[in-house]
Amino acid sequence: MDKTVIACTGGIGSGKSAIIGAFAALGIPAYDCDSHTKALYRSDAALKGRIVQLLGSGILDADGQLDTKRMAARVFSDAAILERLEAIVHPAVAEDFRRWAREQESDIVIMESAILQQKPFFDKFADYIITVSAPEEVRVQRVMARDGVGREQAERRLANQWTDEQRAAKADMVLKTDDRSAVLPRILELIDTLRTK
């Protein structure tokens, strides 16, 4: 690929969206794996067919579309089925990302994926990995406010993900969104560095 690919990852409530927004404001196109995957579920008939073949027609809603909540309920209690689903979905998302990246005029693009480091399939696209972190209490408050859930549920979601330390160990840069750290100068410096390589 003739683009420099930055990968941005981080746990729930870490502030990934704010970081992606900053890159976008600076003219760096951003690919959100989650929203693009959901779009593929609707637009890619072959992908949908393979998923239905794996999980059964019970995962379709009344309109014949994939119901992501039913899918989640079906796979997240069965690691083997989840692995088979990922083997179907991840290559489709990877091809979609490659196609999307080729269409961008910018020499740098950024991919956002919460599971980037946990699923090595995606990190092979990345030339540079950023992990976004924030204090646990800040993340809990963000999740509660954003998703309208209680503290216990928010804390459980955090506990099911990698720790900031695990992500940082596999990242090229850590950006803290703790309302005290200035991230924009570091983003500008990174863009400048990547463009002068």
Buried (B, 14 or more C-beta within 10 A) or exposed (E): EEBBBBBBBBBBBBBBBEBBEBBEEEEBBBBBBEEBBEEBBEEBEEBBEBBBEBBEEEBBEEEEEBBBEBBEEBBEEEEEBBEBBBEBBBEBBBEBBEEBBEEBEEEBBBBBBBBBBBEEBBBEBBBBBBBBBBBBEBBBBBBBEEEEBEEEEBBEBBEEBBEBEBBBEBBEBBBBBEEEEEBEEBBEEBBEEBEEE
